[in-house]
C-alpha cells in the first residue's frame, strides 16, 4: 500500500470466484432512436436526491449537435408517468473529446416527494439513475446512519461491532496485542518518507494500552490526528442530530481511544499506533494484505521482520512533559472540550474531568516551533501533510471557552482571548485552506464567533471570522464557475471529494451563524457532484445511489465483504474520487488481494476522464477508491448540517 489511505461490475479473476458480471445500476442508459450512438449522451444526477425547496440541477453531456435539439422529461421511477418536461439549459462548457458539450437540467420546480428519473427525448436519448425528492432531514439522516456504519466496521480491539443490519460489514476482535504495546523512539525516514533509515526501531522503555479506536483507512493504522478530527466532527454533528443514538455511541467509542492516547500523569500524548513505511528488517502494515484479526495469530519473536505487524509500535508526539506539536495539541484539546460540553448538563462532574484534560493538553502545545519543520501529524509526515497549526489552536481555545462557559469555569475569558489570538495569526498567514483534515479553521471560526458574542479580542471580531468563511467558500465558487459540472474542488489532486463535502459543511455552518443563505445553492450543487452529478456519473459514497464504488481499496471489504453487491458492503464509506491521471500509473497489488475491477454501466471509466483527472473503481486504485475516517466524517458533518437546516 502506498499511503495510509491504501488499502457495476466486472470482477475479474477474483480468487476462487472466477469472472463475474454484475449490473450496478442505470446510469445514462440510452433508449435509442434518432441515430444517436448509445454511448454519446449521458445524464448525471444527484443519485441520493434533492431536498424540497432547494435549487436542483442535473447535467447532460454529449456531442453539441445531439444536445442542440434535445428535450427532457421527468418520469415517476415506478410508473414512467411524466411529471414535468422541458428543454435543456445553457451550455456550461466542454468536458472531453467524447463528451464535448455539457448542458444543465433545471429541476428546481420539482418539489413533490417521490422517486424519479430524467429521460431525454428529441435529438438525444438517455436515461438517468433514479433520484428522490424529499425533505432535507428525510434525505440526509439515512446517509449519516450509513456513515456511522462505516465507522462501526472500522472498529479495532475487543469492542468490535456485532449489531446492525444483516448486510453490515463485520470482523472479529483485532490487534489485541495493542493492550500491551511498546513505545518506540521516533523513526528516521528518507526525504521522500518511503524508507525507514533506522536498522531497527529503538524501544523507549515504556508499555501502554492503546487498544480500540478505529482503523484509519483501508489499512489498520491508527492516528491521533485523524481520529481527533473524526471525533470532533461526530460531536459537532450531534448538535444537529441529538437523538441519533448510534452517532453518539460511535463518538464515545472514538473518544475512549483518544483518552488512552493521553497520559495526564506523565504529560505524554501518543500520536500513532502501527508503522506504515519500513525497510527489509521492519515489515509494516502496508506490506501485507489480510483481515485485521489475522495479525493476532502471527507467531513472531523480537527480531522477526513481521514482529511489528503483530506487536505494533507506538510513537509519542513528544517526550513526556515537553511541547507537543500544536496541530495535535490544539485539536485533541478541542475534542476533550467538546466532550465536556456534551456532558455539561447531564454529568457536570465528568464534564469537568474532560475540561481539565483539554486544558492540560492545550497548555502543552509548542507554539514556537521551528518554522522549517512542518507540524507533526503522522510518521512519516507525508502520510498526512499539514502546513498550518494556528487553526488547531484556535479550535482548541474556542471549544475550551465554550466548555468553561457551560460549566461556569472562570477560565473562559483566558481561552477566548487565546483563541482570538490564534485566529488572528491564522488570518494573517499564507497557509489558509478550506475544511478538511489539514485545516479546521471553518469549525474554529464558527464557535469562536459564538464565544465572542458580538465582542472583540486581539482585534478579532465575528465579522473577521465570517469574512474568512466567505473566502473559503468563494474559492470554491470561483472554481465551480469554470467547471462544466460546477465542481468547487480540484479534480486532479488528492481529497477532491472530502474537500467538496468540506465546502458543503462550511456553507451550512456559515448560513447558520450569519443567517446569510447566499451559498445554499452552491452547497446543494457540491453535494450533488459528490453523489453522482459528476462526469463519471458515480456517487463517491459506498451504498449511496445506483452507481457507487464496488471495489474499494480496503482490506476488510476486499477479503471479508461481498464482491457481487448482494451481501455485506462497506456501506457509508466515502472515497477520494477523481485524482490526477499521472497518479494512477501504478496500482497496488498483493498475492492475497482478490482482484476486483468495476466498470460503469456503459463504456469504461476512461471515457469520462477529463481535465487531467482520472477515476478508476479498482481494488488496487488507492488513489481514487480508498476510503478513510476523515473523508467519511467530513461528509457526515455536511449531511448532519444539511439535515439540521432542512425541513423537520
C-alpha positions in Angstrom: 0.0 0.0 0.0 1.3 3.4 -1.0 -0.2 5.6 1.7 -2.3 5.2 4.9 -5.3 5.7 2.6 -4.4 2.5 0.8 -5.7 0.0 1.2 -21.4 -2.4 -11.7 -19.3 -4.5 -12.2 -16.7 -6.6 -13.7 -14.9 -8.6 -11.0 -12.0 -10.1 -12.9 -10.3 -13.4 -11.8 -11.2 -13.0 -8.2 -9.6 -15.7 -6.1 -11.9 -18.7 -6.1 -14.7 -16.6 -7.7 -13.9 -16.8 -11.5 -15.2 -13.9 -13.5 -18.4 -12.3 -12.6 -20.5 -9.6 -14.3 -23.0 -7.6 -12.2 -25.1 -4.7 -13.3 -24.6 -1.9 -10.8 -27.4 0.4 -12.0 -28.8 2.6 -14.7 -26.5 5.5 -15.4 -27.4 7.3 -18.6 -28.6 4.1 -20.3 -29.7 5.1 -23.8 -33.1 4.5 -25.2 -32.0 4.5 -28.8 -33.5 6.4 -31.7 -32.7 9.5 -33.7 -29.4 7.9 -34.8 -27.6 8.9 -31.6 -24.9 6.3 -30.7 -25.5 4.6 -27.4 -22.5 6.0 -25.6 -22.6 9.5 -26.9 -25.0 11.0 -24.3 -25.1 10.6 -20.5 -27.3 12.0 -17.8 -25.9 12.9 -14.4 -28.0 13.5 -11.3 -27.6 13.5 -7.5 -28.4 9.9 -7.0 -29.4 10.3 -3.4 -31.8 13.1 -4.3 -32.8 16.7 -3.9 -34.3 18.5 -0.9 -37.7 20.1 -1.3 -37.3 23.8 -1.8 -33.6 23.8 -2.8 -32.2 24.6 -6.2 -31.9 21.4 -8.1 -29.6 20.8 -11.1 -28.7 17.8 -13.2 -26.4 17.6 -16.2 -26.4 16.1 -19.7 -23.2 15.6 -21.6 -22.6 14.6 -25.2 -22.0 16.0 -28.7 -23.2 19.5 -29.2 -25.3 18.6 -32.2 -27.0 15.8 -30.4 -27.9 18.0 -27.5 -29.0 21.0 -29.6 -32.4 19.6 -30.2 -32.8 17.5 -27.1 -35.5 17.9 -24.5 -36.1 16.1 -21.2 -39.0 14.7 -19.3 -39.1 13.7 -15.7 -40.9 10.4 -15.1 -42.0 8.6 -12.0 -39.4 5.9 -11.4 -42.1 3.3 -10.7 -44.8 4.0 -13.3 -42.9 6.0 -16.0 -45.7 8.6 -15.8 -44.4 12.0 -16.9 -44.5 14.6 -14.1 -42.7 17.5 -15.9 -40.8 18.2 -19.1 -38.8 21.0 -20.7 -35.7 22.0 -22.7 -32.1 21.5 -21.7 -30.5 24.6 -20.1 -27.4 26.5 -21.1 -24.1 25.0 -22.2 -21.8 25.1 -19.2 -18.6 24.1 -21.1 -16.7 21.3 -22.6 -15.6 18.2 -20.7 -13.6 15.9 -23.0 -13.4 14.8 -26.7 -16.1 12.2 -26.3 -18.4 14.5 -24.4 -17.6 17.9 -25.7 -20.8 19.7 -24.6 -22.3 19.8 -21.1 -25.8 21.3 -20.5 -27.9 21.7 -17.4 -31.3 20.4 -16.5 -33.2 22.6 -14.0 -35.3 20.6 -11.7 -35.9 23.3 -9.1 -39.7 23.4 -9.6 -39.9 19.7 -8.8 -40.9 19.6 -5.1 -43.4 16.8 -4.9 -42.0 14.0 -2.8 -41.3 10.9 -4.9 -38.7 8.9 -6.8 -37.9 10.0 -10.4 -35.8 9.6 -13.5 -34.8 12.0 -16.3 -35.5 10.7 -19.8 -34.1 12.5 -22.8 -36.2 13.0 -26.0 -35.8 14.7 -29.3 -32.3 14.6 -30.8 -30.7 12.7 -27.9 -31.6 9.6 -26.0 -30.6 8.8 -22.4 -32.0 7.9 -19.0 -30.7 8.9 -15.6 -30.4 6.8 -12.4 -33.3 7.2 -10.0 -33.3 10.1 -7.6 -35.6 11.2 -4.8 -37.2 14.5 -3.9 -37.9 14.7 -0.1 -37.3 16.9 2.9 -33.7 17.5 3.8 -33.9 15.6 7.1 -35.5 12.7 5.4 -32.8 12.5 2.7 -29.8 13.2 4.9 -30.4 11.3 8.1 -30.0 7.8 6.4 -26.7 9.0 4.9 -25.5 9.9 8.4 -26.5 6.5 9.7 -24.6 4.8 6.8 -21.5 6.9 7.6 -21.7 5.6 11.1 -21.9 2.1 9.8 -18.5 2.6 8.1 -17.1 3.7 11.4 -18.5 0.7 13.1 -16.8 -1.5 10.5 -13.5 0.3 11.2 -13.5 -0.5 14.9 -10.4 -2.1 16.3 -9.7 -4.0 19.5 -12.0 -6.2 21.5 -15.1 -4.0 21.2 -15.9 -4.7 17.6 -19.4 -4.0 16.3 -21.6 -7.1 16.0 -25.1 -5.5 15.7 -26.7 -3.5 12.9 -28.4 -4.7 9.7 -27.7 -8.0 8.2 -25.5 -6.6 5.4 -23.2 -4.6 7.8 -19.6 -5.5 7.2 -18.1 -7.1 10.4 -14.9 -8.6 11.5 -13.6 -10.3 14.6 -11.7 -8.8 17.6 -8.4 -7.5 16.3 -5.0 -6.2 17.4 -5.5 -7.3 21.0 -1.7 -7.0 21.4 -2.3 -3.3 21.4 -3.4 -3.7 25.0 0.3 -4.0 26.0 2.2 -2.1 23.3 5.8 -1.0 23.3 6.6 2.7 22.8 9.5 3.4 20.5 11.7 6.4 19.8 10.7 8.5 16.7 11.7 6.7 13.5 14.0 8.3 10.9 12.9 8.3 7.2 14.4 9.3 3.9 13.4 12.6 2.3 10.5 11.0 0.5 9.2 9.4 3.6 9.1 5.9 2.0 12.0 4.2 3.6 12.9 3.7 7.2 16.5 4.6 7.8 16.8 3.0 11.2 18.1 -0.6 11.0 15.6 -1.3 13.8 13.2 0.6 16.0 14.5 1.7 19.3 12.3 1.0 22.4 11.7 3.9 24.7 11.3 1.7 27.8 7.5 2.1 28.1 4.5 0.0 27.5 0.9 1.3 27.1 -2.6 0.1 26.4 -3.7 1.7 23.1 -6.2 -0.9 22.0 -9.5 0.0 20.5 -10.3 3.0 18.3 -10.8 2.9 14.5 -8.7 1.8 11.6 -7.6 5.0 9.8 -8.4 3.9 6.2 -8.1 0.8 4.1 -5.2 -0.2 6.3 -5.1 -0.8 10.0 -3.0 2.1 11.3 -4.4 4.4 14.0 -3.5 8.1 14.2 -4.3 10.6 16.9 -4.5 13.4 14.3 -7.2 11.8 12.1 -9.1 10.2 14.9 -9.4 13.5 16.8 -10.6 15.2 13.6 -13.2 12.5 13.1 -14.4 12.6 16.7 -14.7 16.4 16.6 -17.0 16.2 13.6 -19.1 13.5 15.2 -19.6 15.6 18.3 -20.4 18.7 16.3 -22.9 16.6 14.2 -24.7 15.7 17.4 -25.7 19.3 17.8 -27.9 18.9 14.7 -29.0 15.3 15.3 -29.0 15.0 19.1 -31.4 12.0 19.2 -29.3 9.7 17.0 -28.1 7.1 19.5 -25.7 5.3 17.1 -23.9 8.6 16.3 -23.5 9.4 20.0 -22.2 5.8 20.7 -19.6 6.0 17.9 -18.4 9.4 19.1 -18.0 7.8 22.5 -16.0 4.9 21.1 -13.6 7.2 19.3 -13.3 9.4 22.4 -12.4 6.5 24.6 -9.4 5.7 22.4 -8.2 9.3 22.3 -8.4 9.2 26.1 -5.9 6.3 26.1 -3.6 8.2 23.8 -3.2 10.9 26.5 -1.4 10.1 29.7 -2.0 13.0 32.1 0.2 11.6 34.8 3.4 11.8 32.6 2.0 14.6 30.3 2.5 12.4 27.3 0.4 12.5 24.1 0.8 9.4 21.8 0.5 10.1 18.1 0.3 6.8 16.3 -0.2 3.1 16.6 1.5 1.0 13.9 4.0 1.9 11.2 3.3 2.3 7.5 6.7 2.6 6.0 9.6 0.3 6.9 12.6 -1.5 5.4 13.9 -5.0 4.9 14.2 -5.6 8.6 10.9 -3.9 9.7 7.8 -5.1 7.9 4.8 -2.8 8.2 1.1 -2.5 8.0 1.4 -1.6 4.3 3.4 -4.7 3.4 0.6 -7.3 3.7 -3.0 -7.7 2.7 -5.1 -9.6 5.3 -8.0 -9.4 7.6 -7.3 -7.4 10.8 -7.8 -10.3 13.2 -5.0 -12.3 11.3 -2.3 -10.1 13.0 -3.0 -11.6 16.4 -2.5 -15.1 15.1 1.1 -14.4 13.9 3.8 -16.5 15.6 6.6 -14.0 15.9 9.5 -13.1 18.1 11.5 -9.9 18.6 13.9 -9.5 15.6 11.5 -11.1 13.1 10.6 -8.7 10.3 6.8 -9.3 11.0 7.1 -8.6 14.7 5.9 -5.0 14.2 2.8 -6.2 12.4 1.5 -8.1 15.4 3.2 -6.1 18.1 2.6 -2.7 16.7 4.9 0.2 17.7 3.5 3.3 19.4 5.1 6.7 18.8 4.9 9.7 21.1 4.1 13.2 19.8 6.9 14.4 22.1 8.9 13.4 25.1 6.9 13.3 28.4 6.2 16.9 29.6 7.8 18.5 26.5 6.0 20.7 24.0 3.6 18.8 21.6 3.1 19.8 18.0 0.3 22.5 18.2 -1.6 20.9 15.4 -2.1 17.8 17.5 -2.5 19.5 20.9 -5.0 22.0 19.6 -7.4 19.5 18.0 -7.1 16.9 20.8 -7.9 19.7 23.3 -10.9 20.7 21.1 -12.2 17.2 21.2 -11.9 16.8 25.0 -13.6 20.2 25.4 -16.4 19.2 23.1 -16.8 16.1 25.3 -17.1 18.4 28.3 -19.8 20.4 26.5 -21.7 17.2 25.7 -21.7 16.1 29.4 -22.1 19.6 31.0 -25.8 19.3 31.7 -26.2 15.6 32.4 -22.9 14.8 34.2 -21.1 18.0 35.2 -18.5 16.1 37.3 -17.5 14.1 34.2 -17.6 17.2 32.1 -15.1 18.9 34.4 -12.8 16.0 34.1 -12.9 16.3 30.3 -12.3 20.1 30.6 -9.2 19.6 32.8 -7.8 17.1 30.3 -8.4 19.5 27.5 -6.7 22.3 29.4 -3.7 20.2 30.2 -3.2 19.1 26.5 -3.7 22.6 25.3 -1.2 24.0 27.7 1.4 21.6 26.4 1.3 22.9 22.8 4.5 24.0 21.3 3.5 27.4 19.8 7.1 28.4 18.8 8.0 25.6 16.5 10.9 25.5 14.1 9.5 27.3 11.0 11.3 25.0 8.7 9.7 21.9 10.3 6.1 21.0 9.3 3.6 20.2 12.1 3.8 16.7 13.3 0.8 14.7 12.1 2.0 11.2 11.5 5.2 9.2 10.9 6.3 9.6 8.2 4.8 13.1 7.8 3.9 12.8 4.1 1.1 10.4 5.1 -0.9 13.5 6.3 1.0 16.7 5.3 -0.2 19.9 7.0 1.0 23.4 6.7 -0.9 25.2 9.5 -1.3 24.8 13.2 -2.8 28.1 14.3 -6.3 26.9 13.2 -6.0 23.9 15.5 -5.1 26.2 18.4 -8.0 28.5 17.6 -10.2 25.4 17.6 -9.0 24.2 20.9 -9.3 27.6 22.5 -12.8 28.2 21.2 -14.1 24.8 22.5 -12.4 25.3 25.8 -14.1 28.6 26.2 -17.5 27.2 25.3 -17.0 24.3 27.8 -15.9 26.7 30.5 -19.0 28.8 29.8 -21.2 25.7 30.1 -19.6 24.8 33.4 -19.3 28.2 34.9 -15.5 28.0 34.9 -13.7 31.3 35.3 -11.0 30.4 32.7 -13.5 31.1 29.9 -12.1 34.6 29.2 -8.5 33.4 29.0 -9.3 30.7 26.5 -11.5 33.1 24.4 -8.6 35.6 24.3 -6.2 32.8 23.4 -8.5 31.5 20.6 -8.8 35.0 19.1 -5.0 35.5 19.2 -4.5 32.3 17.2 -7.4 33.2 14.8 -5.6 36.4 14.1 -2.4 34.6 13.4 -4.2 32.2 11.1 -5.9 35.1 9.2 -2.5 36.8 8.7 -0.8 33.6 7.5 -0.2 32.4 3.9 -1.4 28.8 4.6 -5.1 29.4 4.8 -7.1 26.5 3.3 -10.6 25.0 3.4 -12.2 22.5 5.7 -10.5 19.1 5.7 -8.2 17.0 7.9 -5.4 19.6 7.3 -7.4 22.7 8.1 -10.1 23.0 10.8 -10.4 26.8 10.7 -14.1 26.7 9.5 -15.0 24.7 12.6 -13.0 27.0 14.8 -14.3 30.3 13.3 -18.0 29.5 13.9 -17.5 28.5 17.5 -15.1 31.4 18.3 -17.7 33.8 16.9 -20.2 32.4 19.3 -17.7 32.8 22.1 -17.0 36.5 21.2 -20.8 37.1 21.2 -20.5 40.5 19.4 -17.3 41.5 21.2 -13.7 41.7 20.0 -10.5 40.2 21.3 -6.9 40.7 19.9 -8.5 42.8 17.2 -10.7 39.9 16.1 -14.5 40.1 15.8 -17.0 37.7 14.4 -17.1 39.8 11.2 -13.4 38.9 10.5 -14.1 35.2 11.0 -17.1 35.3 8.7 -15.0 37.1 6.1 -12.7 34.2 6.1 -15.5 31.7 5.8 -16.6 33.6 2.7 -13.0 33.5 1.5 -13.1 29.7 1.8 -16.4 29.4 0.0 -15.6 32.0 -2.7 -12.5 29.9 -3.6 -14.9 27.0 -4.3 -17.4 29.2 -6.1 -14.6 30.5 -8.3 -13.6 27.0 -9.3 -17.2 26.0 -9.8 -17.8 28.8 -12.2 -15.1 27.5 -14.5 -16.2 23.9 -14.4 -18.9 22.4 -16.6 -20.3 20.4 -13.6 -19.9 23.2 -11.1 -17.3 21.4 -9.1 -15.7 23.5 -6.3 -12.9 21.1 -5.7 -9.8 20.4 -7.7 -10.2 17.3 -9.9 -6.6 16.4 -10.2 -5.4 16.4 -6.6 -5.9 14.3 -3.5 -9.0 14.7 -1.4 -11.3 16.1 -4.2 -14.4 14.5 -2.6 -13.7 15.3 1.1 -12.9 18.9 0.1 -16.2 19.0 -1.7 -18.0 17.9 1.4 -16.0 20.4 3.4 -17.4 23.2 1.3 -20.9 21.9 1.9 -20.3 21.8 5.6 -18.8 25.3 5.6 -21.7 26.8 3.6 -24.1 25.3 6.2 -22.1 26.5 9.1 -21.8 30.0 7.7 -25.6 30.2 6.9 -26.5 29.0 10.4 -24.1 31.5 12.1 -25.0 34.5 10.0 -28.4 33.9 8.5 -26.9 34.6 5.1 -28.0 31.9 2.7 -26.2 33.1 -0.4 -24.2 29.8 -0.6 -27.2 27.5 -0.3 -27.5 26.7 -4.0 -23.7 26.2 -4.2 -23.8 23.8 -1.3 -26.5 21.8 -2.9 -24.6 21.5 -6.2 -21.5 20.4 -4.4 -23.4 17.7 -2.6 -24.9 16.6 -5.9 -21.5 16.5 -7.5 -20.2 14.1 -4.9 -23.3 11.9 -5.1 -23.5 11.4 -8.8 -23.8 14.7 -10.7 -20.2 14.5 -12.0 -18.6 13.4 -15.2 -18.3 9.8 -14.2 -21.9 9.5 -13.0 -21.0 7.7 -9.8 -21.7 8.5 -6.2 -18.4 8.6 -4.2 -20.1 7.1 -1.1 -20.5 3.4 -1.0 -24.1 2.3 -1.0 -25.5 5.8 -1.9 -27.4 5.8 -5.2 -27.4 3.2 -8.0 -23.8 3.6 -9.1 -21.1 3.8 -6.4 -17.7 2.2 -5.7 -17.8 -1.5 -5.5 -14.1 -2.3 -5.3 -12.7 -0.1 -2.6 -9.0 -0.3 -1.8 -9.9 -1.7 1.7 -8.6 -4.9 3.1 -11.7 -5.8 5.1 -14.1 -5.0 2.3 -12.0 -7.0 -0.2 -11.4 -10.1 1.9 -14.4 -10.1 4.1 -17.1 -8.5 2.0 -19.2 -9.5 -0.9 -17.9 -8.6 -4.4 -21.2 -9.0 -6.2 -23.0 -6.3 -4.2 -25.6 -8.7 -2.8 -24.2 -9.1 0.7 -22.1 -7.1 3.1 -20.5 -4.0 1.7 -18.6 -1.1 3.3 -21.7 0.9 3.4 -21.3 4.6 4.1 -17.6 4.8 3.3 -16.5 7.9 1.3 -13.6 7.6 -1.1 -11.2 10.1 -2.6 -12.8 10.2 -6.1 -11.0 11.5 -9.1 -7.3 12.2 -9.0 -4.6 13.3 -11.4 -4.2 10.7 -14.2 -0.5 10.5 -13.7 -1.0 9.4 -10.1 -2.8 6.2 -11.3 0.0 4.9 -13.4 0.8 2.3 -10.7 -1.8 0.3 -8.8 -1.4 -1.7 -5.7 -1.2 -5.5 -5.9 -0.8 -8.2 -3.3 -0.8 -12.0 -3.8 -3.7 -12.3 -1.3 -5.8 -9.4 -2.8 -9.0 -10.5 -4.5 -8.9 -8.9 -7.9 -11.8 -6.6 -8.4 -12.4 -4.1 -11.2 -15.7 -2.4 -11.5 -16.8 -0.8 -14.8 -19.6 1.8 -15.2 -22.9 0.6 -16.6 -21.9 1.9 -20.1 -18.5 2.3 -21.6 -15.4 2.5 -19.5 -14.3 4.9 -16.8 -11.7 6.3 -19.2 -14.5 7.5 -21.5 -15.4 10.1 -18.8 -11.9 11.2 -17.8 -11.0 14.8 -18.4 -9.2 18.0 -17.3 -6.2 15.9 -16.4 -8.2 13.8 -14.0 -9.0 10.1 -13.9 -11.2 7.9 -11.9 -11.0 4.1 -11.5 -13.0 1.7 -9.4 -10.4 -1.0 -8.8 -9.2 -2.5 -5.6 -5.6 -1.5 -6.4 -6.5 2.1 -7.0 -5.9 3.6 -3.6 -5.6 7.0 -5.3 -9.3 7.0 -6.1 -11.3 4.4 -4.1 -9.6 4.1 -0.7 -12.0 5.3 2.0 -10.8 6.9 5.2 -12.1 8.3 8.5 -11.6 11.9 7.6 -13.3 11.6 4.2 -16.3 9.9 5.8 -16.8 12.1 8.8 -16.5 15.3 6.7 -19.4 14.0 4.6 -21.2 13.0 7.8 -20.9 16.5 9.2 -22.1 18.0 5.9 -25.1 15.7 5.9 -26.0 16.4 9.5 -25.8 20.2 9.0 -28.0 19.9 5.9 -30.5 17.8 7.8 -30.5 20.4 10.6 -31.1 23.2 8.2 -33.9 21.5 6.3 -37.4 20.5 6.9 -38.2 18.7 10.1 
